[in-house]
Amino acid sequence: MTNTNLVPAEMPGGEIVVVPVVDLDGTALIAEADSQNTGNGLPGMTHTLKSINEFAAQLRQALRTTAPEKTTVSFSIGFALCGGKITARFVEGEDDGSVNVTMELGTS
């Protein structure tokens, strides 16, 4: 069974945030030294936010090909910690996320 912990992480601008993460390997309370950890030993959010941004851009591009008059999109993403890295569970193909899309198509 996975545990959810609040883990401090560093945003790209240096701000420290607390992120609720599913602890996949029991390392949520241990800052491991890897390429994603910042100089202060905290996991960084840069890679995770880049993944979310790429997901949103691909979703936006796919919706543009439909050419609706109006589109409303909302998505939620959970986070996990594995090997000292924070990952977006929805982007990584996990089950912790959802996408809701409402489109208004033309009447012509």
Residue frames relative to the residue before (quaternion, step in Angstrom):
aa qw qx qy qz dx dy dz
M 1.0000 0.0000 0.0000 0.0000 0.00 0.00 0.00
T 0.3702 -0.7383 0.5217 0.2136 3.57 -0.94 0.87
N 0.3081 -0.7350 0.5794 0.1708 3.51 -1.20 0.66
T 0.2764 -0.7283 0.5981 0.1882 3.55 -1.14 0.66
N 0.0197 -0.7942 0.6062 -0.0370 3.54 -0.87 1.05
L 0.4008 -0.6475 0.5793 0.2906 3.53 -1.28 0.38
V 0.0557 -0.8194 0.5693 -0.0383 3.54 -0.60 1.21
P 0.3760 -0.6971 0.5504 0.2641 3.61 -0.85 0.86
A 0.0053 0.7856 -0.6175 0.0388 3.55 -1.04 0.84
E 0.4016 -0.7188 0.5197 0.2279 3.54 -1.21 0.51
M 0.3628 -0.7173 0.5611 0.1973 3.55 -0.89 1.04
P 0.6928 -0.4894 0.3175 0.4239 3.63 -1.20 0.37
G 0.7087 0.4544 -0.2647 0.4704 3.61 1.06 -0.67
G 0.6409 -0.5550 0.3186 0.4239 3.58 1.27 0.09
E 0.5025 0.6455 -0.4359 0.3752 3.59 1.24 -0.18
I 0.3204 -0.7188 0.5830 0.2020 3.55 -1.13 0.70
V 0.0460 -0.7813 0.6223 -0.0124 3.57 -0.87 1.03
V 0.3416 -0.6948 0.5851 0.2413 3.54 -1.29 0.33
V 0.1220 -0.8160 0.5651 -0.0006 3.55 -0.65 1.19
P 0.3315 -0.7078 0.5747 0.2426 3.61 -0.86 0.87
V 0.0067 0.8168 -0.5745 0.0530 3.58 -0.65 1.11
V 0.4004 -0.6288 0.5993 0.2918 3.52 -1.28 0.49
D 0.3067 -0.7670 0.5432 0.1501 3.53 -0.69 1.14
L 0.1987 -0.8404 0.4972 0.0834 3.58 -0.14 1.30
D 0.8288 0.1818 -0.0812 0.5229 3.59 1.08 -0.57
G 0.6075 -0.6047 0.3438 0.3835 3.59 1.20 0.40
T 0.5752 0.6121 -0.3792 0.3882 3.60 1.19 0.30
A 0.3442 0.7756 -0.4854 0.2106 3.60 1.20 0.16
L 0.7401 0.3871 -0.2304 0.4994 3.58 1.02 -0.64
I 0.6670 0.4443 -0.2951 0.5202 3.60 1.29 0.08
A 0.2593 -0.7549 0.5805 0.1607 3.59 -0.71 1.03
E 0.1492 -0.7983 0.5797 0.0660 3.56 -0.42 1.22
A 0.4365 -0.6843 0.5170 0.2719 3.56 -1.05 0.73
D 0.2641 0.7319 -0.5961 0.1979 3.55 -0.55 1.19
S 0.7436 -0.4382 0.2687 0.4277 3.56 -1.28 0.06
Q 0.6789 0.4813 -0.3156 0.4559 3.62 1.11 -0.41
N 0.5778 0.5853 -0.3945 0.4097 3.60 1.13 -0.43
T 0.4450 -0.6919 0.5083 0.2548 3.53 -1.11 0.76
G 0.7299 -0.4310 0.3039 0.4349 3.56 -1.29 0.06
N 0.7017 0.4462 -0.2771 0.4814 3.59 1.13 -0.51
G 0.6156 -0.5981 0.3311 0.3920 3.60 1.26 0.26
L 0.5634 0.5913 -0.3935 0.4219 3.58 1.26 -0.05
P 0.5317 -0.5892 0.4737 0.3817 3.58 -1.10 0.51
G 0.3458 -0.7389 0.5408 0.2049 3.57 -1.02 0.75
M 0.3965 -0.7269 0.5191 0.2118 3.55 -1.18 0.64
T 0.4071 0.7491 -0.4586 0.2505 3.62 1.23 -0.15
H 0.7016 0.4588 -0.2745 0.4711 3.60 0.74 -1.02
T 0.6493 0.5280 -0.3098 0.4514 3.57 0.97 -0.88
L 0.6818 0.4745 -0.2855 0.4781 3.58 0.89 -0.91
K 0.6057 0.5412 -0.3534 0.4640 3.59 1.08 -0.65
S 0.6426 0.5191 -0.3194 0.4642 3.60 0.99 -0.81
I 0.6532 0.5028 -0.3086 0.4747 3.58 0.97 -0.86
N 0.6445 0.5214 -0.3165 0.4611 3.58 0.97 -0.85
E 0.6556 0.5004 -0.3138 0.4704 3.60 0.96 -0.82
F 0.6212 0.5303 -0.3370 0.4683 3.59 1.01 -0.76
A 0.6764 0.4932 -0.2904 0.4635 3.59 0.87 -0.98
A 0.6464 0.5176 -0.3233 0.4579 3.62 0.98 -0.79
Q 0.6609 0.4938 -0.3089 0.4732 3.60 0.95 -0.82
L 0.6332 0.5178 -0.3220 0.4767 3.58 1.03 -0.77
R 0.6438 0.5190 -0.3133 0.4670 3.58 0.95 -0.89
Q 0.6602 0.5061 -0.3083 0.4615 3.60 0.93 -0.88
A 0.6496 0.5146 -0.3163 0.4616 3.59 0.94 -0.83
L 0.6745 0.4863 -0.2975 0.4691 3.59 0.97 -0.78
R 0.6028 0.5647 -0.3591 0.4345 3.59 1.08 -0.64
T 0.6355 0.5382 -0.3446 0.4333 3.61 1.00 -0.67
T 0.6181 0.5297 -0.3350 0.4745 3.58 1.22 -0.44
A 0.2038 -0.8364 0.4768 0.1780 3.57 1.27 -0.53
P 0.1576 0.7890 -0.5793 0.1307 3.63 0.66 0.96
E 0.5687 -0.5773 0.4512 0.3738 3.57 -1.23 0.40
K 0.7889 -0.0075 0.0326 0.6137 3.55 1.07 -0.75
T 0.0420 -0.7882 0.6140 0.0022 3.55 -1.02 0.84
T 0.0735 -0.7548 0.6503 0.0451 3.54 -1.04 0.83
V 0.0088 -0.7999 0.5985 -0.0435 3.56 -0.76 1.08
S 0.0546 0.7530 -0.6557 0.0110 3.51 -1.09 0.77
F 0.0204 0.7918 -0.6104 -0.0003 3.54 -1.06 0.70
S 0.2060 -0.7537 0.6118 0.1233 3.50 -1.20 0.61
I 0.1117 -0.7950 0.5962 0.0131 3.50 -1.07 0.81
G 0.2537 -0.7303 0.6139 0.1596 3.52 -1.03 0.86
F 0.3195 -0.7435 0.5581 0.1838 3.55 -1.26 0.39
A 0.1352 -0.7674 0.6218 0.0791 3.53 -1.22 0.59
L 0.2374 -0.7349 0.6145 0.1611 3.52 -1.28 0.42
C 0.1306 0.7704 -0.6116 0.1241 3.55 -0.80 1.05
G 0.8369 0.0498 -0.0632 0.5415 3.57 -0.70 1.00
G 0.6791 -0.5004 0.2855 0.4549 3.57 1.11 0.62
K 0.6430 0.5023 -0.3257 0.4776 3.61 1.27 0.04
I 0.3193 -0.7131 0.5916 0.1986 3.55 -1.04 0.84
T 0.0318 -0.7946 0.6063 -0.0046 3.56 -0.85 1.00
A 0.4558 -0.6346 0.5447 0.3048 3.54 -1.25 0.53
R 0.3985 -0.7629 0.4546 0.2294 3.58 -0.48 1.16
F 0.6423 0.5127 -0.3403 0.4569 3.61 0.97 -0.68
V 0.6757 0.4942 -0.2897 0.4640 3.57 0.92 -0.91
E 0.7076 0.4535 -0.2567 0.4773 3.59 1.03 -0.74
G 0.6043 -0.6059 0.3445 0.3861 3.61 1.23 0.27
E 0.4574 0.6706 -0.4597 0.3603 3.56 1.18 0.36
D 0.6193 -0.6072 0.3889 0.3107 3.55 -1.31 0.13
D 0.6023 0.5950 -0.3475 0.4030 3.60 1.22 -0.02
G 0.6542 0.4665 -0.3565 0.4768 3.57 0.28 1.24
S 0.0817 -0.7886 0.6069 0.0564 3.52 -1.28 0.29
V 0.1790 -0.7465 0.6306 0.1144 3.53 -1.30 0.48
N 0.0615 -0.7686 0.6363 0.0253 3.57 -0.93 0.95
V 0.0360 -0.7971 0.6019 -0.0326 3.55 -0.79 1.10
T 0.0302 -0.7565 0.6532 0.0097 3.55 -0.97 0.96
M 0.0302 -0.8073 0.5890 -0.0193 3.56 -0.75 1.09
E 0.1944 -0.7323 0.6407 0.1241 3.52 -1.13 0.79
L 0.1612 -0.8021 0.5717 0.0610 3.54 -0.51 1.21
G 0.6064 -0.5768 0.4147 0.3572 3.55 -1.19 0.59
T 0.4398 -0.7042 0.5015 0.2433 3.56 -1.24 0.50
S 0.4878 0.6905 -0.4303 0.3164 3.61 1.20 0.12
